[in-house]
Amino acid sequence: MTDTIFPQLEIPETLAAGPGPGNTDPRVLERFSKAGVADHMQPDVLRGMVEAKHMLRQVWGTKNIHTFGVAGTGWSGLDCMMSAIMPGDTVVAFVNGTFSGIDGLTIRMKAATAEELAVDSLNPKPAGVQIIEIPHGQSVSGEIVEKALAEHKPKWAFMAHWETGSGRVNDLAGFAEACERHGALGLVDAVSSLGVSDFAIDDYPGVAAWASCPQKGICCLPLTYAPVSFSDRYIAELKKSGTRTFVHHPIMEARHWGIVDGKDVDKPVYHRTHSAYAVAAFHEALRIALTETVADRAKSYAHHEAALRDAVEAMGCEVTSNMTSLIVLNLPGKLAGREMELVQSCRAKGFGIWPTLSEPVQVRIGILNQLNEPAVTDIALRFAQAMNDFGAEIDLEAVEERLKTHYATRMAAE
């Protein structure tokens, strides 16, 4: 066998115009690249983690002491949040898309007993878990949650706030209120809503734990820190029941962020190795979010999503989503059935849109960190041209003019 040394890896610049990861802010990339080589207990690294912890509480809108970042992607944060679910626990999980579906599988794996795992370890069906399936393209309503929790009275209840797989916003207030009424500990996947939607988690006391990701609304790099926040009630339950993880243990993870025995401390305690580069990037992303303010970002997302929605509907597409960072659409009849082919063609040209990952196949176009008129216009025109390449007859000048009119009209109204 001959040894092979491959050429240096060159990754071209692309436009990430899908559900996420989004386009990392250049200021975040600069902090990442300019961080010095430092070990995980170097004073500036620890100071950055402590400062990030405090900034993250502001972004989340919470006084939860156990608020910090879990090293990795959003899945790392979700795994940490769900670590309190133990074999035999009762859980009701609401699923209305690809990612809440994976969350549901995670819950089933964690709640399954050894006997239940032995039957099918990759797709267990624990007796204590109820998965409430909501059809693709529909939101989880408060009424659906209320009915299920009233019937099953679970220890835990789970819901995604924004389901990126189908682009639907679920009823957070209804979920939290139902959890309070029925004594369930609410768990929320806020991967797609944090930093995009204007909400404060302390307004939802029925939710005991939250998990998000770094690369969507926070506009950071994917492999940095997934924000999590745990209420005192969640931590008390975790202490009582324990968990079977070391790396993603919420209490042990918190120690490295200067949270020990439910209090902020001056000297963080080692848990695992952290990256100075990741800390620098995450710290800067939070600084930017607080400078711009979550409220203003939320307004900006709504403003630019409305413009893109108007443009793609003018192209003959049907939009079925109601998120403000993402458009999920059906192609016009002439192109129906060619969604995957069109998406792959766009991606080959550096235009990173996505299909839905479950049936029915739709197209997803995102505007994460693309909050200005030129960026949205570029996305719309690239998509229109891609459709023309597949036989559509869209007037690109008319699309551009429609966007100009949309922005001018909105600006005048404001």
PyMOL commands that set and color helices and strands:
alter all, ss='L'
color gray80, all
select helices_A, chain A and resi 26-34+43-60+74-84+98-111+114-119+142-152+172-182+201-203+232-241+250-255+276-292+294-314+333-335+339-348+373-389+396-413
alter helices_A, ss='H'
color red, helices_A
select strands_A, chain A and resi 15-16+66-72+91-95+129-133+156-160+162-163+168-169+185-189+207-211+224-230+259-260+263-264+318-319+326-330+351-352+354-355+363-366
alter strands_A, ss='S'
color yellow, strands_A
deselect
rebuild
show_as cartoon
